[in-house]
């Protein structure tokens, strides 16, 4: 019964925040530690973790009107935003490293870096739900069951999203190597 009350309280907070942004403060307080810990495990610098955490809550506040209650905790939505921001951060870091390295290296010498950039570009081309599942599954090393709970989908649906995403990545990789 306690879990049901918590969900109801959270639903009420989300609905209040949709009407009055000042009500978002309680959602922020309730979820800050979880979001910060999620990000801090994925970025090397404390200041960057703080900046990304602030970005998550800024995006959440701006987008709260689009949030749809699907029975998944609000934190799941926040962690999805966080995962996308962290992935974007790593993509930007790889792209920046490539640009800097390109000043000192001849093109084609660093094949591993090129493969990573290509993989990130392929990942960006996937539908958002497939990309989210792959990031949570392989970058964050979450179980399919945990991802299903987070997204409010069945385990089979998450496995199907993962399968389709991996198929699409393989097809793209074959198409670029032929």
TIVEX-129962 format. One record per atom (N, C-alpha, C): residue in one letter; residue number from 1; x, y, z; atom name. Coordinates in nm, 3 decimals, padded with zeros to 5 digits. Atoms other than C-alpha are relative to their C-alpha. Layout:
   resn   resi         x         y         z   name
      A    NUM         X         Y         Z     CA
...
This chain:
   resn   resi         x         y         z   name
      X      1    00.082   -00.120    00.000      N
      X      1    00.000    00.000    00.000     CA
      X      1    00.086    00.126    00.000      C
      X      2   -00.089   -00.116   -00.006      N
      X      2    00.289    00.238    00.075     CA
      X      2    00.049    00.039   -00.140      C
      X      3   -00.049   -00.030    00.135      N
      X      3    00.423    00.209   -00.283     CA
      X      3   -00.108    00.070   -00.081      C
      X      4    00.110   -00.063    00.073      N
      X      4    00.080    00.298   -00.421     CA
      X      4   -00.016    00.145    00.044      C
      X      5    00.010   -00.137   -00.049      N
      X      5    00.066    00.607   -00.197     CA
      X      5    00.113    00.086   -00.055      C
      X      6   -00.114   -00.074    00.052      N
      X      6    00.413    00.713   -00.311     CA
      X      6   -00.023    00.039   -00.145      C
      X      7    00.027   -00.028    00.141      N
      X      7    00.315    00.686   -00.676     CA
      X      7   -00.106    00.108   -00.011      C
      X      8    00.106   -00.099    00.002      N
      X      8   -00.001    00.884   -00.609     CA
      X      8    00.053    00.137    00.039      C
      X      9   -00.060   -00.127   -00.041      N
      X      9    00.195    01.153   -00.424     CA
      X      9    00.086    00.056   -00.112      C
      X     10   -00.088   -00.044    00.109      N
      X     10    00.446    01.167   -00.708     CA
      X     10   -00.084    00.051   -00.117      C
      X     11    00.088   -00.045    00.108      N
      X     11    00.167    01.193   -00.964     CA
      X     11   -00.055    00.138    00.030      C
      X     12    00.055   -00.130   -00.039      N
      X     12    00.017    01.481   -00.771     CA
      X     12    00.106    00.110   -00.012      C
      X     13   -00.109   -00.097    00.013      N
      X     13    00.356    01.656   -00.757     CA
      X     13    00.026    00.036   -00.146      C
      X     14   -00.023   -00.024    00.142      N
      X     14    00.405    01.616   -01.131     CA
      X     14   -00.112    00.088   -00.057      C
      X     15    00.113   -00.079    00.051      N
      X     15    00.058    01.749   -01.206     CA
      X     15    00.005    00.143    00.053      C
      X     16   -00.013   -00.135   -00.057      N
      X     16    00.114    02.043   -00.969     CA
      X     16    00.110    00.078   -00.071      C
      X     17   -00.111   -00.067    00.068      N
      X     17    00.447    02.121   -01.138     CA
      X     17   -00.037    00.040   -00.142      C
      X     18    00.046   -00.038    00.134      N
      X     18    00.275    02.123   -01.476     CA
      X     18   -00.078    00.131    00.004      C
      X     19    00.080   -00.122   -00.014      N
      X     19    00.044    02.397   -01.349     CA
      X     19    00.082    00.118    00.053      C
      X     20   -00.077   -00.104   -00.066      N
      X     20    00.296    02.588   -01.138     CA
      X     20    00.146   -00.044    00.011      C
      X     21   -00.141    00.042   -00.002      N
      X     21    00.673    02.562   -01.203     CA
      X     21    00.064    00.005    00.139      C
      X     22   -00.055   -00.006   -00.135      N
      X     22    00.739    02.655   -00.838     CA
      X     22   -00.016   -00.134    00.072      C
      X     23    00.022    00.131   -00.062      N
      X     23    00.603    02.312   -00.742     CA
      X     23    00.104   -00.103   -00.044      C
      X     24   -00.103    00.091    00.049      N
      X     24    00.889    02.151   -00.937     CA
      X     24    00.109   -00.021    00.105      C
      X     25   -00.107    00.006   -00.100      N
      X     25    01.118    02.219   -00.640     CA
      X     25   -00.003   -00.131    00.079      C
      X     26    00.008    00.123   -00.077      N
      X     26    00.989    01.917   -00.450     CA
      X     26    00.042   -00.122   -00.084      C
      X     27   -00.046    00.107    00.089      N
      X     27    01.041    01.689   -00.749     CA
      X     27    00.152    00.003   -00.011      C
      X     28   -00.145   -00.018    00.006      N
      X     28    01.394    01.829   -00.774     CA
      X     28    00.064   -00.059    00.127      C
      X     29   -00.055    00.048   -00.129      N
      X     29    01.462    01.762   -00.404     CA
      X     29   -00.011   -00.152    00.012      C
      X     30    00.023    00.145   -00.012      N
      X     30    01.317    01.409   -00.422     CA
      X     30    00.090   -00.081   -00.092      C
      X     31   -00.071    00.077    00.102      N
      X     31    01.524    01.309   -00.726     CA
      X     31    00.144    00.042   -00.024      C
      X     32   -00.133   -00.053    00.028      N
      X     32    01.845    01.513   -00.716     CA
      X     32    00.110   -00.104    00.025      C
      X     33   -00.108    00.093   -00.036      N
      X     33    02.063    01.254   -00.538     CA
      X     33    00.011   -00.115   -00.100      C
      X     34    00.000    00.112    00.094      N
      X     34    01.960    00.973   -00.771     CA
      X     34    00.055    00.040   -00.136      C
      X     35   -00.046   -00.047    00.131      N
      X     35    02.017    01.174   -01.088     CA
      X     35    00.149    00.034    00.005      C
      X     36   -00.141   -00.037   -00.011      N
      X     36    02.349    01.315   -00.967     CA
      X     36    00.087   -00.126    00.008      C
      X     37   -00.079    00.124   -00.013      N
      X     37    02.474    00.967   -00.866     CA
      X     37    00.008   -00.071   -00.135      C
      X     38    00.003    00.063    00.132      N
      X     38    02.370    00.828   -01.206     CA
      X     38    00.104    00.066   -00.092      C
      X     39   -00.091   -00.074    00.088      N
      X     39    02.565    01.099   -01.388     CA
      X     39    00.144   -00.009    00.050      C
      X     40   -00.136   -00.002   -00.057      N
      X     40    02.864    01.106   -01.152     CA
      X     40    00.074   -00.131   -00.028      C
      X     41   -00.065    00.128    00.032      N
      X     41    02.930    00.736   -01.225     CA
      X     41    00.041   -00.008   -00.146      C
      X     42   -00.023    00.009    00.144      N
      X     42    02.949    00.814   -01.596     CA
      X     42    00.087    00.110   -00.058      C
      X     43   -00.089   -00.106    00.048      N
      X     43    03.159    01.128   -01.622     CA
      X     43    00.118    00.013    00.097      C
      X     44   -00.120    00.001   -00.084      N
      X     44    03.513    01.178   -01.493     CA
      X     44    00.015    00.118    00.095      C
      X     45   -00.024   -00.124   -00.072      N
      X     45    03.478    01.526   -01.346     CA
      X     45   -00.123    00.039    00.082      C
      X     46    00.110   -00.037   -00.089      N
      X     46    03.267    01.640   -01.050     CA
      X     46   -00.075    00.123   -00.052      C
      X     47    00.065   -00.121    00.051      N
      X     47    03.201    01.983   -01.200     CA
      X     47   -00.087   -00.032   -00.121      C
      X     48    00.080    00.040    00.116      N
      X     48    03.082    01.822   -01.522     CA
      X     48   -00.125   -00.074    00.044      C
      X     49    00.116    00.072   -00.054      N
      X     49    02.853    01.591   -01.323     CA
      X     49   -00.103    00.099    00.054      C
      X     50    00.091   -00.101   -00.053      N
      X     50    02.706    01.893   -01.148     CA
      X     50   -00.068    00.077   -00.113      C
      X     51    00.057   -00.072    00.114      N
      X     51    02.659    02.078   -01.477     CA
      X     51   -00.104   -00.083   -00.073      C
      X     52    00.094    00.088    00.070      N
      X     52    02.493    01.780   -01.644     CA
      X     52   -00.126   -00.022    00.084      C
      X     53    00.116    00.018   -00.088      N
      X     53    02.267    01.727   -01.341     CA
      X     53   -00.090    00.123   -00.009      C
      X     54    00.078   -00.123    00.014      N
      X     54    02.159    02.091   -01.363     CA
      X     54   -00.072    00.002   -00.135      C
      X     55    00.063    00.005    00.133      N
      X     55    02.093    02.043   -01.736     CA
      X     55   -00.120   -00.095   -00.002      C
      X     56    00.112    00.096   -00.005      N
      X     56    01.874    01.738   -01.663     CA
      X     56   -00.122    00.067    00.060      C
      X     57    00.115   -00.061   -00.066      N
      X     57    01.655    01.932   -01.423     CA
      X     57   -00.052    00.121   -00.078      C
      X     58    00.046   -00.110    00.084      N
      X     58    01.644    02.233   -01.653     CA
      X     58   -00.087   -00.053   -00.114      C
      X     59    00.079    00.059    00.109      N
      X     59    01.526    02.015   -01.943     CA
      X     59   -00.131   -00.057    00.052      C
      X     60    00.122    00.057   -00.058      N
      X     60    01.278    01.841   -01.714     CA
      X     60   -00.101    00.110    00.032      C
      X     61    00.090   -00.110   -00.033      N
      X     61    01.135    02.171   -01.593     CA
      X     61   -00.062    00.059   -00.126      C
      X     62    00.049   -00.054    00.127      N
      X     62    01.106    02.304   -01.948     CA
      X     62   -00.100   -00.098   -00.065      C
      X     63    00.082    00.100    00.068      N
      X     63    00.951    01.977   -02.069     CA
      X     63   -00.106   -00.066    00.086      C
      X     64    00.095    00.067   -00.091      N
      X     64    00.731    01.890   -01.770     CA
      X     64   -00.141   -00.008   -00.059      C
      X     65    00.133    00.002    00.062      N
      X     65    00.421    01.975   -01.972     CA
      X     65   -00.019   -00.116   -00.096      C
      X     66    00.007    00.113    00.094      N
      X     66    00.505    01.694   -02.215     CA
      X     66    00.009   -00.135    00.071      C
      X     67   -00.012    00.126   -00.075      N
      X     67    00.557    01.436   -01.939     CA
      X     67   -00.136   -00.068    00.008      C
      X     68    00.123    00.078   -00.009      N
      X     68    00.296    01.162   -01.958     CA
      X     68    00.019   -00.109    00.105      C
      X     69   -00.007    00.101   -00.105      N
      X     69    00.230    00.947   -01.657     CA
      X     69   -00.034   -00.137   -00.059      C
      X     70    00.021    00.136    00.054      N
      X     70    00.268    00.581   -01.758     CA
      X     70    00.022   -00.104    00.108      C
      X     71   -00.018    00.093   -00.110      N
      X     71    00.302    00.426   -01.415     CA
      X     71    00.146   -00.024    00.036      C
      X     72   -00.143    00.011   -00.027      N
      X     72    00.682    00.450   -01.426     CA
      X     72    00.036    00.118    00.090      C
      X     73   -00.037   -00.113   -00.086      N
      X     73    00.841    00.661   -01.152     CA
      X     73    00.056    00.117   -00.081      C
      X     74   -00.049   -00.121    00.064      N
      X     74    00.922    01.018   -01.249     CA
      X     74    00.151   -00.005   -00.018      C
      X     75   -00.146    00.014    00.008      N
      X     75    01.287    00.933   -01.182     CA
      X     75    00.042   -00.071   -00.128      C
      X     76   -00.030    00.069    00.125      N
      X     76    01.278    00.701   -01.485     CA
      X     76    00.009    00.098   -00.116      C
      X     77   -00.002   -00.103    00.104      N
      X     77    01.198    00.998   -01.707     CA
      X     77    00.125    00.085    00.014      C
      X     78   -00.120   -00.081   -00.025      N
      X     78    01.474    01.203   -01.544     CA
      X     78    00.127   -00.075   -00.040      C
      X     79   -00.119    00.079    00.035      N
      X     79    01.725    00.919   -01.588     CA
      X     79    00.012   -00.017   -00.151      C
      X     80   -00.004    00.004    00.146      N
      X     80    01.629    00.895   -01.954     CA
      X     80    00.060    00.128   -00.056      C
      X     81   -00.059   -00.128    00.041      N
      X     81    01.709    01.265   -01.995     CA
      X     81    00.149   -00.002    00.030      C
      X     82   -00.141    00.006   -00.040      N
      X     82    02.035    01.209   -01.805     CA
      X     82    00.080   -00.090   -00.094      C
      X     83   -00.071    00.092    00.090      N
      X     83    02.131    00.912   -02.023     CA
      X     83    00.026    00.064   -00.135      C
      X     84   -00.018   -00.068    00.128      N
      X     84    02.076    01.117   -02.337     CA
      X     84    00.106    00.110    00.009      C
      X     85   -00.100   -00.106   -00.016      N
      X     85    02.281    01.407   -02.202     CA
      X     85    00.141   -00.057    00.014      C
      X     86   -00.131    00.062   -00.016      N
      X     86    02.566    01.179   -02.096     CA
      X     86    00.048   -00.055   -00.135      C
      X     87   -00.037    00.052    00.131      N
      X     87    02.562    01.008   -02.436     CA
      X     87    00.044    00.114   -00.092      C
      X     88   -00.037   -00.116    00.082      N
      X     88    02.570    01.348   -02.608     CA
      X     88    00.137    00.053    00.043      C
      X     89   -00.129   -00.047   -00.052      N
      X     89    02.860    01.450   -02.382     CA
      X     89    00.113   -00.086   -00.054      C
      X     90   -00.105    00.089    00.049      N
      X     90    03.060    01.142   -02.483     CA
      X     90    00.018    00.014   -00.150      C
      X     91   -00.011   -00.022    00.145      N
      X     91    02.979    01.194   -02.851     CA
      X     91    00.079    00.127   -00.028      C
      X     92   -00.071   -00.126    00.020      N
      X     92    03.097    01.554   -02.828     CA
      X     92    00.147   -00.014    00.037      C
      X     93   -00.139    00.021   -00.042      N
      X     93    03.411    01.445   -02.642     CA
      X     93    00.077   -00.077   -00.107      C
      X     94   -00.066    00.078    00.105      N
      X     94    03.492    01.187   -02.911     CA
      X     94    00.022    00.088   -00.123      C
      X     95   -00.013   -00.088    00.117      N
      X     95    03.426    01.439   -03.188     CA
      X     95    00.108    00.105    00.022      C
      X     96   -00.103   -00.100   -00.031      N
      X     96    03.642    01.701   -03.015     CA
      X     96    00.139   -00.063   -00.005      C
      X     97   -00.130    00.068    00.002      N
      X     97    03.923    01.450   -02.965     CA
      X     97    00.042   -00.029   -00.143      C
      X     98   -00.031    00.026    00.141      N
      X     98    03.900    01.359   -03.333     CA
      X     98    00.049    00.127   -00.068      C
      X     99   -00.042   -00.125    00.061      N
      X     99    03.926    01.722   -03.434     CA
      X     99    00.141    00.038    00.045      C
      X    100   -00.133   -00.034   -00.053      N
      X    100    04.224    01.780   -03.206     CA
      X    100    00.105   -00.095   -00.054      C
      X    101   -00.095    00.100    00.048      N
      X    101    04.392    01.456   -03.312     CA
      X    101    00.026    00.020   -00.148      C
      X    102   -00.013   -00.019    00.144      N
      X    102    04.329    01.536   -03.676     CA
      X    102    00.104    00.105   -00.036      C
      X    103   -00.101   -00.102    00.026      N
      X    103    04.562    01.834   -03.646     CA
      X    103    00.140   -00.061   -00.003      C
      X    104   -00.133    00.057   -00.014      N
      X    104    04.853    01.600   -03.568     CA
      X    104    00.017   -00.132   -00.074      C
      X    105   -00.008    00.132    00.064      N
      X    105    04.768    01.279   -03.751     CA
      X    105   -00.053    00.009   -00.142      C
      X    106    00.052    00.010    00.135      N
      X    106    04.710    01.189   -04.108     CA
      X    106   -00.134   -00.075    00.005      C
      X    107    00.128    00.070    00.004      N
      X    107    04.357    01.076   -04.196     CA
      X    107    00.020   -00.149   -00.019      C
      X    108   -00.001    00.144    00.017      N
      X    108    04.294    00.704   -04.162     CA
      X    108    00.101   -00.073    00.086      C
      X    109   -00.100    00.068   -00.080      N
      X    109    04.581    00.633   -03.925     CA
      X    109   -00.063   -00.062    00.125      C
      X    110    00.061    00.050   -00.123      N
      X    110    04.364    00.592   -03.617     CA
      X    110   -00.136   -00.064   -00.031      C
      X    111    00.123    00.070    00.039      N
      X    111    04.107    00.335   -03.734     CA
      X    111   -00.095   -00.022    00.116      C
      X    112    00.087    00.023   -00.117      N
      X    112    03.977    00.267   -03.382     CA
      X    112   -00.083    00.124    00.031      C
      X    113    00.074   -00.124   -00.026      N
      X    113    03.880    00.629   -03.327     CA
      X    113   -00.106    00.022   -00.107      C
      X    114    00.097   -00.014    00.108      N
      X    114    03.711    00.637   -03.665     CA
      X    114   -00.119   -00.094    00.019      C
      X    115    00.109    00.096   -00.025      N
      X    115    03.512    00.324   -03.578     CA
      X    115   -00.091    00.048    00.113      C
      X    116    00.081   -00.051   -00.112      N
      X    116    03.399    00.482   -03.250     CA
      X    116   -00.090    00.115   -00.046      C
      X    117    00.080   -00.112    00.051      N
      X    117    03.285    00.799   -03.423     CA
      X    117   -00.113   -00.053   -00.087      C
      X    118    00.101    00.058    00.088      N
      X    118    03.102    00.591   -03.685     CA
      X    118   -00.110   -00.067    00.083      C
      X    119    00.097    00.065   -00.087      N
      X    119    02.934    00.385   -03.410     CA
      X    119   -00.092    00.102    00.066      C
      X    120    00.082   -00.105   -00.062      N
      X    120    02.817    00.702   -03.235     CA
      X    120   -00.095    00.062   -00.102      C
      X    121    00.088   -00.053    00.104      N
      X    121    02.680    00.834   -03.564     CA
      X    121   -00.112   -00.098   -00.030      C
      X    122    00.103    00.102    00.022      N
      X    122    02.498    00.505   -03.621     CA
      X    122   -00.100    00.003    00.115      C
      X    123    00.085   -00.002   -00.118      N
      X    123    02.363    00.519   -03.266     CA
      X    123   -00.095    00.120   -00.007      C
      X    124    00.084   -00.120    00.014      N
      X    124    02.235    00.873   -03.328     CA
      X    124   -00.110   -00.017   -00.103      C
      X    125    00.099    00.017    00.106      N
      X    125    02.048    00.752   -03.636     CA
      X    125   -00.116   -00.090    00.041      C
      X    126    00.107    00.089   -00.046      N
      X    126    01.838    00.506   -03.435     CA
      X    126   -00.117    00.080    00.056      C
      X    127    00.113   -00.064   -00.070      N
      X    127    01.488    00.590   -03.311     CA
      X    127    00.035    00.015    00.149      C
      X    128   -00.035   -00.034   -00.139      N
      X    128    01.501    00.740   -02.961     CA
      X    128   -00.019   -00.118    00.095      C
      X    129    00.023    00.111   -00.094      N
      X    129    01.351    00.434   -02.787     CA
      X    129    00.106   -00.109   -00.016      C
      X    130   -00.105    00.100    00.022      N
      X    130    01.601    00.195   -02.948     CA
      X    130    00.134    00.049    00.053      C
      X    131   -00.124   -00.057   -00.049      N
      X    131    01.892    00.428   -02.873     CA
      X    131    00.004   -00.003    00.153      C
      X    132    00.008   -00.001   -00.147      N
      X    132    01.776    00.462   -02.510     CA
      X    132    00.025   -00.140    00.057      C
      X    133   -00.017    00.138   -00.048      N
      X    133    01.756    00.084   -02.466     CA
      X    133    00.147   -00.042   -00.013      C
      X    134   -00.140    00.039    00.018      N
      X    134    02.106    00.033   -02.610     CA
      X    134    00.092    00.071    00.100      C
      X    135   -00.083   -00.074   -00.095      N
      X    135    02.257    00.305   -02.392     CA
      X    135   -00.017   -00.057    00.140      C
      X    136    00.025    00.053   -00.135      N
      X    136    02.090    00.175   -02.077     CA
      X    136    00.055   -00.142    00.014      C
      X    137   -00.041    00.140   -00.008      N
      X    137    02.176   -00.187   -02.162     CA
      X    137    00.151   -00.016   -00.005      C
      X    138   -00.141    00.025    00.023      N
      X    138    02.534   -00.159   -02.284     CA
      X    138    00.094    00.105    00.059      C
      X    139   -00.084   -00.102   -00.062      N
      X    139    02.670    00.171   -02.156     CA
      X    139   -00.020   -00.002    00.151      C
      X    140    00.031   -00.003   -00.142      N
      X    140    02.491    00.175   -01.821     CA
      X    140   -00.005   -00.139    00.063      C
      X    141    00.001    00.140   -00.042      N
      X    141    02.490   -00.208   -01.800     CA
      X    141   -00.119   -00.035    00.090      C
      X    142    00.124    00.032   -00.071      N
      X    142    02.130   -00.224   -01.680     CA
      X    142   -00.059   -00.128   -00.058      C
      X    143    00.064    00.122    00.049      N
      X    143    01.936   -00.547   -01.705     CA
      X    143   -00.121    00.038   -00.085      C
      X    144    00.118   -00.024    00.085      N
      X    144    01.659   -00.575   -01.962     CA
      X    144   -00.124    00.018    00.088      C
      X    145    00.115   -00.009   -00.093      N
      X    145    01.414   -00.623   -01.674     CA
      X    145   -00.007    00.140    00.062      C
      X    146   -00.003   -00.135   -00.059      N
      X    146    01.524   -00.294   -01.510     CA
      X    146   -00.041    00.105   -00.103      C
      X    147    00.035   -00.096    00.106      N
      X    147    01.494   -00.111   -01.841     CA
      X    147   -00.150   -00.006   -00.027      C
      X    148    00.144    00.016    00.021      N
      X    148    01.146   -00.254   -01.891     CA
      X    148   -00.079    00.072    00.108      C
      X    149    00.069   -00.069   -00.111      N
      X    149    01.041   -00.129   -01.547     CA
      X    149    00.011    00.151   -00.016      C
      X    150   -00.024   -00.143    00.016      N
      X    150    01.194    00.211   -01.614     CA
      X    150   -00.089    00.060   -00.109      C
      X    151    00.076   -00.051    00.115      N
      X    151    01.016    00.249   -01.948     CA
      X    151   -00.148   -00.033    00.006      C
      X    152    00.141    00.040   -00.008      N
      X    152    00.690    00.090   -01.839     CA
      X    152   -00.041   -00.089   -00.116      C
      X    153    00.026    00.092    00.111      N
      X    153    00.719   -00.170   -02.115     CA
      X    153    00.021   -00.142    00.048      C
      X    154   -00.022    00.141   -00.034      N
      X    154    00.715   -00.548   -02.111     CA
      X    154    00.146   -00.036   -00.029      C
      X    155   -00.135    00.049    00.022      N
      X    155    01.042   -00.738   -02.098     CA
      X    155    00.019   -00.036   -00.148      C
      X    156   -00.006    00.037    00.142      N
      X    156    00.967   -00.874   -02.446     CA
      X    156    00.012    00.122   -00.091      C
      X    157   -00.007   -00.121    00.082      N
      X    157    00.916   -00.524   -02.584     CA
      X    157    00.139    00.061    00.005      C
      X    158   -00.136   -00.054   -00.013      N
      X    158    01.252   -00.410   -02.449     CA
      X    158    00.099   -00.086   -00.077      C
      X    159   -00.090    00.089    00.074      N
      X    159    01.426   -00.716   -02.591     CA
      X    159   -00.018    00.019   -00.150      C
      X    160    00.027   -00.024    00.142      N
      X    160    01.259   -00.650   -02.927     CA
      X    160    00.064    00.132   -00.045      C
      X    161   -00.064   -00.128    00.033      N
      X    161    01.377   -00.285   -02.922     CA
      X    161    00.152   -00.019   -00.012      C
      X    162   -00.144    00.025    00.004      N
      X    162    01.730   -00.405   -02.844     CA
      X    162    00.038   -00.078   -00.125      C
      X    163   -00.027    00.082    00.118      N
      X    163    01.718   -00.668   -03.118     CA
      X    163   -00.004    00.084   -00.127      C
      X    164    00.014   -00.083    00.119      N
      X    164    01.594   -00.421   -03.379     CA
      X    164    00.112    00.103   -00.010      C
      X    165   -00.108   -00.099    00.000      N
      X    165    01.852   -00.162   -03.276     CA
      X    165    00.131   -00.064   -00.043      C
      X    166   -00.124    00.068    00.037      N
      X    166    02.137   -00.411   -03.301     CA
      X    166    00.000   -00.042   -00.147      C
      X    167    00.013    00.034    00.142      N
      X    167    02.008   -00.531   -03.639     CA
      X    167    00.028    00.123   -00.088      C
      X    168   -00.019   -00.123    00.077      N
      X    168    01.998   -00.173   -03.766     CA
      X    168    00.147    00.042    00.002      C
      X    169   -00.142   -00.036   -00.009      N
      X    169    02.352   -00.106   -03.638     CA
      X    169    00.085   -00.091   -00.088      C
      X    170   -00.075    00.095    00.085      N
      X    170    02.483   -00.422   -03.808     CA
      X    170   -00.018    00.034   -00.148      C
      X    171    00.028   -00.032    00.140      N
      X    171    02.313   -00.328   -04.134     CA
      X    171    00.074    00.127   -00.042      C
      X    172   -00.072   -00.125    00.030      N
      X    172    02.457    00.025   -04.121     CA
      X    172    00.149   -00.025   -00.011      C
      X    173   -00.144    00.027    00.001      N
      X    173    02.804   -00.109   -04.042     CA
      X    173    00.039   -00.076   -00.127      C
      X    174   -00.027    00.074    00.124      N
      X    174    02.788   -00.357   -04.333     CA
      X    174   -00.008    00.093   -00.120      C
      X    175    00.018   -00.092    00.111      N
      X    175    02.666   -00.083   -04.563     CA
      X    175    00.114    00.097   -00.015      C
      X    176   -00.112   -00.092    00.006      N
      X    176    02.960    00.140   -04.475     CA
      X    176    00.133   -00.067   -00.024      C
      X    177   -00.125    00.071    00.025      N
      X    177    03.222   -00.129   -04.515     CA
      X    177    00.004   -00.067   -00.137      C
      X    178    00.004    00.065    00.133      N
      X    178    03.108   -00.268   -04.849     CA
      X    178    00.038    00.094   -00.110      C
